[in-house]
């Protein structure tokens, strides 16, 4: 079984970071972590995802991942990435506490610069994925989903020099029309559905993520009792997807 874990607010406060550090240490001793498309080992394989490349990820979280040899995906919106920052590290880290995943629509020093992202991209433990050109929701009333899906992939590949094969729906929102467009550009597509996965594609080519920021320990979500609940949710999503075809 594949569990795709979603972290969104690790840098919001000190307690969140120490909780995450405990997660990473525990995972590194027990489960393999993978990137999309890599082999899923039975009975448990994990894929860690982060919803934004905030500066605390670069300075605090990334070293932990490298130290414990844990793989992770970072979802990036290219128009929110600054080319440089004139602020001090302390000032940038302080901004993380006020960061919202629904903003900004312009480059922000809260996020990694392109130079920092390129350094992350060179690590065997990090994979950059897209979450649209802007940081906001892809299903906005006046938005252009095709632009968000295609141009974000184009920009990331051109600047980072790496293929971008995965898309993460920003804010967990999607609909059948947008999903059909996304499948044209990405073999792997992720959305918050609080369910486990049996493969990288499932029945609707949608990989389900589980938000776990608030969990003190991963034992609860990976317990066999909890797995049975997530397993039924998985089949519920499959049935719902079959009715949408």
C-alpha positions in Angstrom: 0.0 0.0 0.0 1.1 3.5 -0.8 0.6 6.3 1.7 1.2 9.9 0.3 1.6 12.2 3.3 1.0 15.9 3.0 2.8 18.5 5.1 1.7 22.1 4.8 2.6 24.0 7.9 5.8 22.5 9.3 7.5 25.9 9.7 4.5 27.7 11.3 5.9 27.2 14.9 8.7 25.5 16.7 6.4 22.6 18.0 5.5 21.8 14.4 9.1 21.4 13.4 10.1 19.2 16.3 7.0 17.0 15.6 8.2 16.7 12.0 11.7 15.8 13.1 10.2 12.9 15.1 8.2 11.8 12.1 11.3 11.7 9.9 13.4 9.8 12.4 10.6 7.2 12.8 10.0 6.8 9.1 13.7 6.4 8.3 13.8 3.3 10.6 10.7 1.6 9.3 9.5 2.4 5.8 10.9 3.1 2.3 10.1 6.5 0.8 9.7 6.9 -3.0 9.1 9.3 -5.8 6.1 8.9 -8.2 6.6 6.0 -10.5 9.1 4.1 -8.3 8.4 0.6 -7.1 5.8 0.3 -4.2 6.9 -2.2 -1.7 4.4 -4.3 0.3 3.0 -3.8 2.8 3.9 -0.1 3.3 5.6 2.5 1.2 5.5 6.3 1.9 5.7 9.3 -0.4 6.2 12.6 1.5 4.9 15.9 -0.1 5.3 19.5 0.9 2.9 22.2 -0.5 5.4 25.0 -0.8 9.1 25.6 -0.9 9.2 27.9 2.1 12.6 29.1 3.3 12.3 27.0 6.5 12.2 23.9 4.3 15.6 24.8 2.8 17.4 25.6 6.1 15.8 23.2 8.5 13.8 20.4 6.8 16.0 19.6 3.8 19.1 18.9 6.0 16.9 16.4 8.0 15.8 14.6 4.9 19.4 14.3 3.7 20.6 13.1 7.1 18.0 10.4 7.4 17.9 9.5 3.6 14.2 10.3 3.3 12.7 11.3 -0.1 10.3 14.2 -0.5 8.4 16.1 -3.2 8.1 19.9 -3.1 5.1 21.5 -4.9 6.2 24.8 -6.6 4.4 27.7 -8.3 7.0 29.3 -10.4 5.6 32.9 -10.5 5.8 32.9 -6.6 9.5 32.2 -6.6 11.8 35.2 -6.2 15.1 35.5 -8.1 16.8 36.8 -5.0 15.9 38.2 -1.5 17.4 41.3 0.2 16.1 40.2 3.6 18.1 38.5 6.2 17.5 34.8 7.0 15.9 35.7 10.3 13.5 38.1 8.6 12.6 35.5 6.0 12.0 32.8 8.6 9.7 35.2 10.6 7.6 35.6 7.5 6.8 31.9 7.3 4.5 32.1 10.3 2.2 34.4 8.4 2.4 32.5 5.1 -0.8 31.3 3.5 -0.9 28.6 0.8 -3.6 30.7 -1.0 -1.1 33.5 -1.6 1.0 35.1 -2.8 0.4 35.8 -6.5 3.8 37.5 -6.7 7.4 36.5 -5.7 7.8 36.3 -2.0 10.9 36.1 0.2 9.0 33.6 2.3 9.8 31.1 -0.4 13.1 29.7 -1.6 14.8 31.7 -4.3 15.5 30.1 -7.7 19.2 29.5 -6.7 18.0 27.7 -3.5 15.5 25.6 -5.5 18.2 24.6 -8.0 20.3 23.4 -5.1 17.4 21.4 -3.7 16.8 19.9 -7.2 20.3 18.6 -7.3 19.7 16.4 -4.2 18.8 12.7 -4.8 16.3 13.1 -1.9 14.2 15.9 -3.4 11.9 16.1 -6.4 10.2 19.3 -7.6 6.6 19.0 -8.8 4.1 21.6 -10.0 1.1 23.2 -8.3 0.2 25.7 -11.0 1.8 29.0 -12.2 0.3 30.9 -9.3 0.0 29.9 -5.6 -3.8 30.1 -5.5 -6.5 27.7 -6.4 -6.6 26.4 -10.0 -10.4 26.4 -10.2 -10.8 30.2 -9.7 -13.8 31.6 -11.6 -11.7 33.8 -13.9 -8.7 31.4 -14.0 -7.2 29.6 -17.0 -6.5 26.0 -16.0 -4.7 25.1 -19.2 -2.3 28.0 -18.6 -1.7 27.0 -15.0 -1.1 23.4 -15.9 1.1 23.8 -18.9 3.1 27.0 -18.3 4.0 25.9 -14.8 5.5 22.7 -16.1 7.3 24.6 -18.9 8.9 27.2 -16.6 10.0 24.7 -14.0 11.6 22.4 -16.6 13.4 25.3 -18.3 14.8 26.8 -15.1 15.6 23.7 -13.2 16.7 21.5 -16.1 14.6 18.6 -14.8 11.5 16.8 -16.1 8.4 17.7 -14.1 6.0 14.7 -14.1 3.8 15.3 -11.2 1.1 17.9 -10.5 -0.4 18.7 -7.1 -3.8 20.3 -7.0 -3.4 23.6 -5.0 -5.6 23.8 -2.0 -6.8 20.3 -2.7 -9.4 21.5 -5.2 -10.1 20.0 -8.6 -13.0 19.1 -10.9 -13.5 16.6 -13.7 -12.9 19.2 -16.4 -9.6 20.4 -14.9 -8.5 16.8 -14.2 -8.9 15.9 -17.9 -6.6 18.8 -18.8 -4.1 17.7 -16.1 -3.9 14.2 -17.5 -2.7 15.6 -20.9 0.4 17.1 -19.2 1.2 14.9 -16.2 1.3 11.1 -15.6 1.0 11.6 -11.9 -1.6 13.9 -10.3 -2.2 14.3 -6.6 -5.1 15.6 -4.5 -6.1 15.7 -0.9 -8.5 12.8 -0.4 -7.4 11.4 2.9 -7.1 7.9 1.5 -4.4 5.3 0.8 -3.4 4.2 -2.7 -3.0 0.8 -4.3 -0.9 2.1 -7.2 0.4 5.3 -8.7 -2.7 5.7 -10.9 -5.7 4.2 -9.1 -8.8 4.0 -11.3 -9.0 7.8 -12.1 -5.3 8.6 -12.4 -5.5 10.5 -9.2 -3.1 9.9 -6.3 -4.7 10.5 -2.9 -2.9 12.5 -0.2 -3.4 12.5 3.6 -2.8 15.7 5.5 -0.9 14.9 8.7 0.4 18.3 10.1 -1.6 17.9 13.3 -0.5 14.3 14.1 1.9 14.0 17.0 2.9 10.5 15.7 2.6 8.6 12.4 1.8 5.4 14.3 -1.9 6.4 14.4 -2.3 6.9 10.6 -0.3 3.8 9.8 -1.9 1.5 12.4 -3.8 -1.5 10.9 -7.0 -0.2 12.4 -6.6 3.1 10.6 -5.5 1.4 7.4 -8.8 -0.5 7.3 -10.7 2.9 7.4 -8.5 4.4 4.7 -8.9 1.2 2.6 -12.7 1.7 2.6 -12.2 5.4 1.7 -10.1 4.2 -1.2 -12.9 2.0 -2.6 -15.4 4.8 -2.0 -13.3 7.1 -4.2 -13.0 4.4 -6.9 -16.8 4.0 -7.0 -17.3 7.8 -7.1 -14.8 8.0 -10.0 -16.6 5.2 -12.0 -19.9 7.2 -11.9 -18.1 10.3 -13.3 -16.9 8.6 -16.4 
